[in-house]
Amino acid sequence: MIEIHDERVGDIAVIHAVPAGQYHRPLPTVFFCHGYTSSKEVYAYFAYALARAGFRAVLPDADRHGERFDGDEAQRLASFWEILRSNIDELPQIKAHFERLGLIVDGRIGVAGASMGGMTALGAFARFPWIRAAASLMGSGYYRALAQTLYPPLGEEGEALSPAAFAARTAVLAEYELEGRLETIAGRPLLLWHGETDDVVPAADSLRLAAELRQQGADGRLTSLVEPGVKHRITPLALSATTDFFLREL
């Protein structure tokens, strides 16, 4: 049995799930971030699975998503990389809220997510040493390279940017991505799951990260799974691999 609550952390709407009767008990806590143009409710099955496994699961709505969406779809579609950065920047506020309430046991904090949420998990893992373990499902830690094909920033009239303008607009992503910063996650518990035939975020990005960690001898706590024949979607294996990973590592 579990409990699921709709709550707010400041202006951020969250789903908060716990094992039944354990709301006020300090628990290992996983923050799970949803995908682009989705919402916390769409991924609520992760809240269910994680709470059933004994975790406190917190699923926030990203900026301009779910309860925070103002209806401006065009603006949202032009703001993918800004929203991703906002996801990462907001995590300390969410963490501080649950810490202040005394609901996290012994600093045992994990971060996970799917698609944009998986990218969030990787960027946050590199940025915040207080994250004990991270799970990226069909994500990528190579933001500037991926931005060339996935929601590339455009000019004011919707035109493609020149190489110089593109580099200038995406330069800030260097502070968030894993490119050139693998030492920040070396040897820390990390799950990478990807569908082999993902047609949105290429599985090659997860395979590249796993290979680079292995090359540096920093893969001692890496779990890397590629599921054959799966495109850009979450499968039962992805869900069970995530809960199993946090049971083992958190």
Steps between C-alpha positions, in 0.01 A plus 500: 500500500612855428382858549508763224463870576474810280716771657692817422860600561476874461339542158604151386221241497619152597367149542625363830473124555601291801436153639165501683522643852857628456442860389674650805775239520841596354551290187749466215367744243494500120418808296362393161481743207254454213549546127447796268137610438396239757416535870553342839167315470603324179797347685313433826561127457859572607365658820296184560790261431755693705267546799406134486874420516534708819609838367363849532435599138463863398396586143505875419339670204766661285477870417223559239365149553205344681352738753768756406404512131346830387367365171766662280612194305710697254704658778546165670619338178758777462630456856612139534854573614392778736247264659767233540727746678210611720437136600856472624501840669178425691614170651683657799179684594301176493769315696516776762123485549499130587816529707346783701204274578737225614368254242828381343696234687879538528535712185393206283387689189464368148398672179344334198308593190391408151595678176536869598476371856787259437704789365406693815618211718840488330554875516393514864723204588800683358407825675395386848725269706217444749325272250597146604376320186349594164297319235473629144235336284537585131692815593823667391774691678634661182279804473681723254555219250139382528367856464616497139215259415263495801303826536787717377475864610370724223514868411225753573323420172536125548799480270799270550793662677844540352766272654637794699157604629414140584822461699429823687140399585598154622820598683318510835422128465868424557444580867234228524598216267746212544727588206844557651370444854492122539707523818192638678317167467795259494451201726153609616191276464344559158236318296479560127204342321419556135291347226733378227298658217408825678402748228501815718799483735752263342612198700848587378513775763455252787744258339754780459474597866538140613801452272669819620453401865648157426795654319577705811455203733212688661223248434517301823144591594357539151202300379446538125204337327395524136169333418481354147222612267375780724450855378436811714280354769519357850466124531428271797872416503590870530263537794621191684865580427451842659347370823754217520785747449389726784435202730858396438673838499295729723 
